[in-house]
C-alpha cells in the first residue's frame, strides 16, 4: 500500500528580488509559528463543514489527524493534481498577504489538540496511530471497524491570514479508501464576527 506524506506547496507566489525590503506580510510569514488565534476553532469548523460534512445536517464523524499537514492523507493507492477553474478563481480572490502567510504556515506541523473547540466536534488520530493503522493491508477495514460513522480520515493545515485578520486560507484533505479522496483549499472571510467559507478549490483527487 502506498502511503504518501509529501508536503505540497499549494499556492505559488513570486519571490522578492534585488535589495527590496521585505513587505510586512512577507516578514510575518517568514516568522510563522504554531501560535494559535481565537478564530482558529471557527475557521476549522467552517472549513470542515463545507468540504467534508457537506452541510450542518451531515452527522458523520470527522476523524482528524492531530497534527497539521499540507500533505496527502494515508491509505490511498494513487492521486492526481486538479487544475479546475475554481482554483484560479480562489487564487484571484485571495489577497497576497493571505497567500504568502498560508504558503509559509501550511508547511508547519502544529498540534491541533490544543484547540478546545475542535475537541468537542472531532475525533483526533495521532500520526503514530495513523502510521500503525495504514502500515497493514487491512488498514481501511480496521479504520471502518473503529470509526463506523466516519467521513474518512481528514487532515488540515495551519491557517494563513491577511494582516487585517478577516481573511483566511486553509487546506483540508480527506481520504475514504484506496481510490477515494479529495483535497481542497478553502478561502474564508470574517463577516459580522462570523467566519464564512467564501470559496473552495479542489487541488487533488484520488483515482
C-alpha positions as CSV (number, residue, x, y, z in Angstrom):
1,X,0.0,0.0,0.0
2,X,1.4,3.4,-1.0
3,X,1.4,6.0,1.8
4,X,2.2,9.5,0.6
5,X,3.2,12.1,3.2
6,X,4.9,14.7,0.9
7,X,4.4,18.3,1.9
8,X,2.9,20.2,-1.1
9,X,3.2,23.9,-2.0
10,X,-0.5,24.6,-2.8
11,X,-0.1,28.2,-3.7
12,X,2.9,29.7,-5.5
13,X,4.0,33.3,-5.3
14,X,6.9,35.2,-7.0
15,X,10.0,35.6,-4.7
16,X,11.2,39.0,-3.8
17,X,14.2,40.1,-5.9
18,X,17.1,42.5,-5.6
19,X,17.6,44.6,-2.4
20,X,13.9,45.3,-1.9
21,X,12.9,45.5,1.7
22,X,10.5,42.6,2.6
23,X,6.9,43.7,3.0
24,X,5.2,43.4,6.4
25,X,3.3,40.4,5.2
26,X,6.5,38.7,4.0
27,X,8.1,39.4,7.3
28,X,5.1,38.0,9.2
29,X,5.1,34.8,7.0
30,X,8.8,34.2,7.4
31,X,8.4,34.3,11.2
32,X,5.3,32.0,11.2
33,X,5.0,29.7,14.2
34,X,2.4,27.4,15.6
35,X,0.8,30.1,17.7
36,X,-3.0,29.8,17.7
37,X,-5.6,32.5,17.3
38,X,-9.0,33.0,18.9
39,X,-10.5,32.4,15.4
40,X,-8.9,29.0,14.7
41,X,-11.8,26.9,16.0
42,X,-14.4,28.8,14.0
43,X,-12.3,28.6,10.8
44,X,-11.6,24.9,11.1
45,X,-15.2,24.2,11.9
46,X,-16.5,26.2,8.9
47,X,-14.0,24.6,6.5
48,X,-14.7,21.0,7.7
49,X,-18.4,21.5,7.5
50,X,-18.1,22.9,4.0
51,X,-15.9,20.3,2.3
52,X,-16.1,17.2,4.5
53,X,-19.6,17.1,6.0
54,X,-21.2,18.9,3.1
55,X,-23.5,20.8,5.5
56,X,-24.6,21.1,9.1
57,X,-27.1,18.3,8.8
58,X,-24.4,15.7,7.9
59,X,-24.0,13.7,11.1
60,X,-20.9,11.7,10.1
61,X,-17.9,11.7,12.4
62,X,-14.8,13.7,11.5
63,X,-11.6,11.8,12.3
64,X,-8.9,14.4,12.1
65,X,-5.1,14.0,12.2
66,X,-4.0,15.6,15.4
67,X,-1.0,17.4,13.6
68,X,-1.4,20.0,10.9
69,X,-0.2,19.0,7.5
70,X,-0.4,20.1,3.8
71,X,0.3,16.6,2.5
72,X,-1.9,13.7,1.4
73,X,-3.9,11.5,3.9
74,X,-2.6,8.0,4.3
75,X,-4.2,4.9,2.8
76,X,-4.5,6.0,-0.9
77,X,-3.2,4.0,-3.8
78,X,-2.8,7.0,-6.2
79,X,-3.9,10.5,-6.8
80,X,-3.6,13.3,-9.4
81,X,-3.4,17.1,-9.2
82,X,-6.6,19.0,-10.2
83,X,-6.4,22.2,-12.2
84,X,-10.1,23.1,-12.3
85,X,-11.2,26.8,-12.8
86,X,-12.2,27.1,-9.2
87,X,-8.5,27.1,-8.2
88,X,-7.8,30.1,-10.3
89,X,-10.9,31.8,-9.0
90,X,-9.8,31.2,-5.4
91,X,-6.3,32.5,-6.1
92,X,-7.6,35.6,-7.9
93,X,-9.9,36.4,-5.0
94,X,-7.4,35.9,-2.2
95,X,-5.1,38.7,-1.0
96,X,-1.3,38.4,-1.5
97,X,-0.9,38.7,2.3
98,X,-3.1,35.7,3.0
99,X,-1.5,33.6,0.2
100,X,2.0,34.4,1.4
101,X,1.2,33.6,5.0
102,X,-0.6,30.4,4.0
103,X,2.3,29.2,1.9
104,X,4.6,29.5,4.9
105,X,2.3,28.3,7.6
106,X,1.0,25.3,5.6
107,X,4.4,23.7,6.0
108,X,4.2,23.7,9.8
109,X,3.3,20.6,11.8
110,X,1.3,22.0,14.7
111,X,-0.7,20.3,17.5
112,X,-4.4,20.6,16.8
113,X,-5.4,19.1,20.1
114,X,-4.7,22.4,21.8
115,X,-7.9,23.6,20.1
116,X,-10.6,23.2,22.8
117,X,-13.4,23.9,20.4
118,X,-12.3,21.3,17.9
119,X,-12.1,18.6,20.7
120,X,-15.9,18.7,21.0
121,X,-16.6,18.2,17.3
122,X,-13.9,15.8,16.0
123,X,-12.1,12.7,17.0
124,X,-8.3,13.0,16.8
125,X,-5.9,10.4,15.4
126,X,-2.2,10.9,16.2
127,X,0.4,10.4,13.4
128,X,1.7,7.3,15.2
129,X,-1.8,5.8,15.2
130,X,-2.2,6.6,11.5
131,X,1.2,5.1,10.6
132,X,0.4,1.9,12.6
133,X,-3.1,1.6,11.1
134,X,-2.1,2.1,7.4
135,X,1.1,0.0,7.6
136,X,-1.2,-3.0,7.3
137,X,-3.0,-4.3,4.2
138,X,-6.2,-4.3,6.4
139,X,-5.8,-0.6,7.2
140,X,-9.1,0.7,5.7
141,X,-11.1,-2.3,7.0
142,X,-9.7,-1.7,10.5
143,X,-10.4,2.0,10.2
144,X,-14.1,1.3,9.3
145,X,-14.4,-1.1,12.2
146,X,-13.0,1.5,14.7
147,X,-14.9,4.5,13.1
148,X,-18.1,3.1,11.5
149,X,-19.7,6.5,11.1
150,X,-16.6,8.4,9.9
151,X,-16.3,10.6,6.8
152,X,-12.9,9.1,6.1
153,X,-9.5,10.3,7.5
154,X,-9.1,14.1,7.4
155,X,-6.1,16.3,7.6
156,X,-5.9,20.1,7.8
157,X,-3.1,22.6,7.5
158,X,-2.2,25.5,9.7
159,X,-4.2,28.7,8.8
160,X,-2.9,31.6,6.8
161,X,-4.3,35.1,7.4
162,X,-4.2,38.5,5.9
163,X,-2.9,41.4,8.1
164,X,-6.4,42.6,9.0
165,X,-7.2,39.0,10.2
166,X,-10.5,39.0,8.3
167,X,-9.4,36.6,5.6
168,X,-8.1,33.1,6.0
169,X,-6.8,30.2,3.8
170,X,-6.7,26.6,5.0
171,X,-6.0,23.3,3.3
172,X,-8.3,20.3,4.0
173,X,-7.6,16.8,2.7
174,X,-9.7,13.7,3.1
175,X,-9.2,10.1,2.2
176,X,-12.0,7.5,2.4
177,X,-10.4,4.5,0.7
178,X,-7.6,3.3,-1.6
179,X,-9.2,5.2,-4.5
180,X,-11.4,7.7,-2.6
181,X,-10.2,11.1,-1.5
182,X,-10.0,14.8,-2.3
183,X,-8.0,17.8,-1.3
184,X,-9.2,21.4,-1.1
185,X,-8.0,24.9,-0.3
186,X,-10.7,26.9,1.4
187,X,-10.8,30.7,1.5
188,X,-12.8,32.2,4.4
189,X,-14.0,35.7,5.2
190,X,-14.9,37.1,8.6
191,X,-18.2,39.0,8.3
192,X,-20.0,40.4,11.4
193,X,-17.7,38.3,13.7
194,X,-18.6,35.0,11.8
195,X,-16.3,33.1,9.6
196,X,-17.8,32.1,6.2
197,X,-16.3,29.7,3.7
198,X,-16.4,32.0,0.7
199,X,-14.6,29.9,-1.9
200,X,-13.3,26.4,-2.2
201,X,-10.9,24.9,-4.8
202,X,-10.2,21.2,-5.4
203,X,-6.4,20.7,-5.8
204,X,-6.1,16.9,-6.0
205,X,-8.3,13.8,-6.3
206,X,-7.7,10.1,-5.7
207,X,-8.0,8.0,-8.8
